[in-house]
Amino acid sequence: MSARPLILDVDGTLIKSDLTHEMILEAIKRDPHRAVQYGWLGLRSKPQMKQRMVARIGERLAVDALPLEPRIVDLARQAVAKGRDVYLCSGTEQSLVSRLGETLDFVTDSFGTSPTYNMTSENKAAFLEDRFPDGFDYAGNSTQDFAVWEAAQSAYAIRPPAAAEITTTAALQPVNILEERPSLPGKLPLLLKGLEIWKLIVLLVPLLLITALLGQPSDVMLTLTASTTLLFLAHNVGRMLRGVQRDRRRGGSFRTSNAIATGDLSVPLALLAYTVLGLAGLGVLAMTSPRLSALVLAVALLWAVSQRITRRD
């Protein structure tokens, strides 16, 4: 029976989301005027950036409601059943990793980024080799885990980069791929999750009726339909981004309808979709007349306000 400890990466491995990405999102929402400051600090020192954001934003993260990865949890519980210790080791700031570890009954201890040490890639591998000189097993998911997989005795990967398939551990064993990484087209259904497409009909019908009464030609109506649809989708992606922590705390249907809260859709991909959809919607809208553009923007504003009031964001 192996007594080697099992080390779990956190972001994208034990949890489906990324705590650093979520801190950045919360920072943008709470401290938009500090975004440039955080970015500049991150270029100089990532550990200090993470510490600064945790001090301002950390309490807003619902750590006890994070979406866990079932396969990794099963792996950890199997290790505990065999008398092995399980540790968390992450590039996320130490206090957040510790808070997460305290909510999980299978975690022995937790290690994270300190003000002077960024716990990623080669730094993480060196730390673990020093902390566990008799060897360790490791589960990760990203390019930053290659150095750690190569230092481990046994390695596990969940949705890793393709190169993980040809990576070997210190014991010359292949990395065990628990689940392959999905392709970008495979993520499209996740983007549509929770967008409440049916409400688009409620928005479009009166808008098109007004446009028809104004005697606008079919090409203008088509342009308005396209722009309204894009702006509607951008608004709903933005709603999911705003409501990640709120929906996790509420649980139930609120959480399951928010693909970001469940970890099925990453914060960077959602931000990209929000930006592209919004800009595309405004671009298409600019192709119509100023009067109709004003009408669509007015309807969109009223819609956004009504949704905010009814959901009490």
C-alpha positions, 0 to 999 in steps of 0.5 A, a space after each residue: 500500500 502506498 503511503 505517498 501523499 496525494 497533492 491536488 491542484 485547486 483551480 481547474 482541478 479540485 474545483 471547476 473554476 479558477 479563484 484568481 480569475 474570480 478575484 479579478 472579476 470581483 475586483 473589476 466589479 467592486 474596484 473598477 478604478 483599481 483595475 489598472 493598478 492591479 494589472 501593473 502590480 501583477 506585472 511586477 509581482 504576482 504574489 503581491 497582486 494576489 495578496 492585495 486582491 484577497 485583502 479587498 475581495 477575498 471575503 466576497 468569494 463563496 469558498 464553501 460553495 465552489 463547484 468541485 470536480 467529482 472525479 478529483 474528489 473521488 480520487 482524494 477519498 480513495 486515497 484517504 481510505 487507503 490511509 494516505 494524506 491529501 494536500 492542496 497546493 495552488 497558485 491561489 493566495 494562501 488564505 483562500 486555499 486554506 479556507 477551501 481546505 477547511 471546508 473539505 474533510 479529506 484535506 490534511 493541509 493546504 499550501 498556496 501563494 505567499 507574499 514572496 513565493 508564487 506557488 506555480 510551475 517550477 516553484 510548486 515542483 521545488 516546494 513539493 520535492 522539498 516538503 515530501 522528499 520520499 515522493 508524492 502523487 499529483 493531480 493537475 490540469 494545466 500547462 503550469 502543472 507539467 513541471 509538477 507532473 514530471 517531479 511526481 511519482 504518479 500523476 493525474 490530469 483532468 482536461 489537460 493540454 494535449 502535451 500531457 499525453 506524452 509527459 512522464 513522471 519521475 518514475 517514468 510513468 505516463 500521466 493518467 488522463 481522467 478526462 480529455 479537454 473539450 474542443 471550443 465548439 463543444 463549449 458552445 452549449 455551455 455558453 448558451 446555458 442560462 441565457 433564457 433565450 425564450 425571453 428574447 421573443 418577449 423583447 423582439 415582438 413589441 420592437 418589431 411591431 413598432 418598427 413595422 408600424 413606422 413603415 421600415 423595410 424588411 432589411 431594417 427589421 432584420 438588422 434590428 433583430 440581429 442587433 437586439 439578439 446580440 445585445 440581449 445575449 451580451 446582457 445575459 452573459 453580463 448578468 451571469 458574470 455579475 451573479 456568480 457569487 450570489 447564485 452560488 450562495 442561493 444554490 438551487 435553480 439560481 446556481 444551476 442556471 448560471 454556467 459560470 457559477 457551476 464552473 462549466 464556463 470559465 470567467 475569461 471565456 465569458 468575458 470574451 463572449 460578453 465583449 464580442 457580443 456587445 460590440 457586435 450588437 452595437 456595430 450592427 445597430 449602428 447600421 440602422 437609422 439614428 432614430 431606430 438605434 435610439 429606440 433599441 437602446 432605450 428598450 435595451 436600457 429599460 429591459 436591463 433595469 427591469 431585470 435588475 429590479 426583479 432579480 435584486 442584483 
